[in-house]
Amino acid sequence: PAEFFVHRHIYGKWACRCCQVLRQAPSVAEVIEGGIAASGFVAHTLISRFVDHLPYYRQEAINARSGVHTPRSTLAQWSGRGGAALEPLYEVHKRFVLSARVLHADETPVALLDPGAGKTRRAYVWAYARGELDAQRGVIFEFCLGRGGQYPVAFLGGEDGAWSGTLLTDQY
């Protein structure tokens, strides 16, 4: 079973008596600098939430059984910071997918909570996949509030210049 543990990192400091300069070993880079959660725990939280579909209140209870108090708000904040840290990877993957000459695009409806209206409304996740005959496969997803043509036009236009090639869709 999984278990929680504390890593204690001790970084030495050295001072030169001649020039009076203080030197310290560099710390290990973390997703949340100065935070209590290590990168592995942030990754575990993200995978539990978005791959295993465990809501934060369940993760909170699971962690509490192991003696670790992690409020839902803290788990949500860690997920936000973890997602922000993954943004450069998303951009590289997007460029890879858009480097294909043939793309398949399709949208899938999803429920979106609309707190102001007190109910859910329909939003869409667009999927863009490299062509079937490409040696390297790749799919990238984009969340949009609608299914109009402006969403793929904006996605395929991008900041790096407009994508050109063959786009296969269901002709909606």
N, C-alpha and C positions, 0 to 999 in steps of 0.2 A: 504494500500500500504506500501511497505517497506520504511523505512526511516533510514538515517544515523545519528549517534549520537557519541559524544565523551565521553569516560570514562576517568575520571581523578582519578588516584590512588595516594593517599598521604600516604607514609610510614613514620612513626615516627622514630626518632633517639634519643637514650638515652645514656648519658655518666655518668659513675660512678665517683663521685668526689674522692673517696678513691683510686681506682686502675687505674683510667684514661683509662678505656676501653670503646670504643664506640660500642653500640649495635643498630642494625636496624632490623625491622621486614622484613622477607623474602618477596620478590615480587612473584606475581602469575606467574607461568610458562606459556610461550606463544610459539606458533610455531615459530614465528620470534622474537627472543629476541632483545629488543631495537628497534623494528620496530613500525611503526605507525598502522599497521593492526592487529586487534585482531584475535584470532583463529576462531571466528564465521565468520568474513569477509573472511578469507582465505578459510574456508570451503564453503562459498557461492560462491566464485570465482571458486573453483574446481568443484562444482556441476553444476554451470552454464555452464562451459566449457565442461565437460566430460559427464554429464548426459543429460543436456538440449541442448548440442551442440551449444552453443552461442559462436561465435568467440570473441576474445579479443576486436576487434574494436567495436563490438556491446555492449559489457559490458562497454567499455569506454564511449560510448554515453549514455547508460542507467544511469550510475553513474553521468555523467555530468549534466543530467536533474535534478538530486537531489542536484546539487551544489558541488559534490565531483570530483575533477580532479584525475583520475587514469590512467596514460598512459599505453598503451599496454605492454610496456617493464616491467613496474612495476607489472602488473597482471601476466605476464609470470614468473617473478621472484618469486612471491608469490606462484604460482602453483608449481614451481620447489621445493621450500622449503617445501610446504605442502606435495608433493609427497615423498620427502625424509623423512619427519616425519612419513609417513604411512608405511615406509619400514619394521619396526619391526612387524607390524600387518600382512603384506604380508607374512613374513617368518613364523609366527605362523600358518596362514591359509594354507600355502603350506605344512607344516608338518602335519596338520590335514588331508588334502586331500590325501597326500601320505601315511597316516597310513592305508588306505583302502587296502584290499586284491584284489579288482577288480577295475580297472580304465578304463574309456572310454576316448579315445583321438581322436581328429579331428582337422584339420587345416582349416582356412578360409582365403582366399586371401584378402588383403587390398592394397590400393594404397599408395605408399611411395614417397614423393617428393624427387627428386634427383637433387639438385641445380646445380651440376657440369655438368650434361647432359642436363639440361634445360627442363626436362620432368619428368613424374612419372614412377616408376617401381613397380614391384609386390613384396610385402612382405607378411608375414603370421602371423596370431594370432593363436596360438595353445591353445586349450581348453582341460583341464584334469578334468574329472568329476568322483566322487565316484560312485560306482556301484548302479544300480537301486534298489537293495534290501537292501541297507544300511539304517539303521534307521535315520541317520543324513546325509543329502545331502550336497554336497559341490562341487564347481567348481573353478578352478584357471586358469588364462590365462597367456600366455607368448608370447611376441612379438619376432619373428625371421625373419631373412632376407631370409630364404629359407624354403623348405618343405622336405628337405632330412632327412634321418634317424639319422644323428648326433645330431639334435636338441632335439628330445625326449630322446635319449640316454644320452645326457648331462644333461637334466632336471631331468630325473629319477635317474641318478647316484648321483648327488648332493654331497655336502661336508659331509653330515651325513652318508654316506654309500649308497650303491645301493638299490633301491626299488626292492622288489620282490613280485610277485603276477601275476594276469592275466590281460593282457592289451588287450582291445577290440578296434580295429580300422577298417577303411574301406579298409584295405589291400593295401593301395597305396605303 
